[in-house]
Amino acid sequence: MSEGLTRNIRLLVQYDGTGFSGWQAQAGVRTVQGDVTAALEGMVHHPVKLGGSSRTDAGVHAVGMPANFETSRDIPLHGFVRGLNCNLAD
């Protein structure tokens, strides 16, 4: 794939919601969407609009929650998995 073509990347996200104020990004609090977005933006070097299939409340966990974002970066899919796993908290 050449740089410049936009790809829509689907992620299956799993997280322990302890310590998070839910999924949706909110000013002044730690959220899952906020942490994942920051990690993605560090990888692709452009703003990312991360969408989730639903939202969770504070302290709620998720397994296999679909999320997606668009990028024109030519990073292999396994590179996103490895990069996110390295740049997100356990």
C-alpha positions as CSV (number, residue, x, y, z in Angstrom):
1,M,0.0,0.0,0.0
2,S,1.4,3.4,-0.9
3,E,1.4,6.3,1.6
4,G,-1.6,8.5,1.0
5,L,-4.3,5.9,0.7
6,T,-6.7,5.9,3.7
7,R,-7.3,2.6,5.5
8,N,-10.0,2.0,8.0
9,I,-8.4,-0.1,10.7
10,R,-10.6,-2.2,13.1
11,L,-9.3,-3.0,16.5
12,L,-10.6,-5.6,19.0
13,V,-10.0,-4.0,22.4
14,Q,-9.8,-5.7,25.7
15,Y,-9.3,-3.8,28.9
16,D,-9.6,-3.8,32.7
17,G,-11.6,-0.6,33.4
18,T,-10.3,-0.2,36.9
19,G,-8.8,3.3,37.1
20,F,-10.6,4.6,34.0
21,S,-13.6,6.9,33.9
22,G,-15.2,4.8,31.2
23,W,-14.5,4.4,27.4
24,Q,-15.4,7.9,26.0
25,A,-12.8,10.6,26.1
26,Q,-13.5,13.3,28.6
27,A,-11.5,16.4,29.6
28,G,-9.5,16.0,32.8
29,V,-10.0,12.3,33.4
30,R,-8.3,9.1,32.2
31,T,-10.4,7.1,29.7
32,V,-9.8,4.1,27.6
33,Q,-10.5,6.0,24.4
34,G,-8.1,8.7,25.4
35,D,-5.3,6.3,26.2
36,V,-5.7,4.3,23.0
37,T,-6.0,7.5,20.9
38,A,-2.8,8.9,22.4
39,A,-0.9,5.6,21.7
40,L,-2.2,5.5,18.1
41,E,-1.3,9.1,17.4
42,G,2.2,8.4,18.7
43,M,2.5,5.6,16.1
44,V,0.9,7.3,13.1
45,H,2.0,10.9,13.7
46,H,-1.3,12.5,12.8
47,P,-4.6,13.1,14.7
48,V,-6.8,10.1,15.1
49,K,-10.5,9.9,15.6
50,L,-11.1,6.6,17.4
51,G,-14.6,5.3,17.3
52,G,-15.9,2.6,19.6
53,S,-18.9,0.2,19.1
54,S,-20.3,1.2,22.5
55,R,-19.3,3.0,25.7
56,T,-18.6,1.7,29.2
57,D,-19.0,3.3,32.6
58,A,-16.2,4.0,35.0
59,G,-14.6,0.8,36.3
60,V,-16.2,-1.5,33.7
61,H,-14.1,-4.0,31.8
62,A,-14.4,-5.1,28.1
63,V,-13.3,-8.1,26.0
64,G,-13.4,-8.0,22.2
65,M,-14.9,-4.5,21.9
66,P,-14.6,-3.3,18.3
67,A,-13.1,0.1,17.7
68,N,-11.9,1.7,14.5
69,F,-9.8,4.6,13.1
70,E,-8.5,5.8,9.8
71,T,-4.9,6.3,8.7
72,S,-2.9,6.7,5.6
73,R,0.3,5.3,7.3
74,D,1.7,2.1,5.8
75,I,2.1,0.2,9.0
76,P,1.4,-3.5,8.8
77,L,-1.6,-4.7,10.9
78,H,0.7,-6.7,13.2
79,G,2.7,-3.5,13.7
80,F,-0.4,-1.9,15.2
81,V,-0.9,-4.8,17.6
82,R,2.7,-4.8,18.7
83,G,2.9,-1.0,18.9
84,L,-0.3,-0.6,20.9
85,N,0.6,-3.5,23.3
86,C,4.0,-1.8,23.9
87,N,2.6,1.7,24.4
88,L,-0.4,0.9,26.6
89,A,-0.4,0.0,30.2
90,D,-0.9,-3.7,31.0
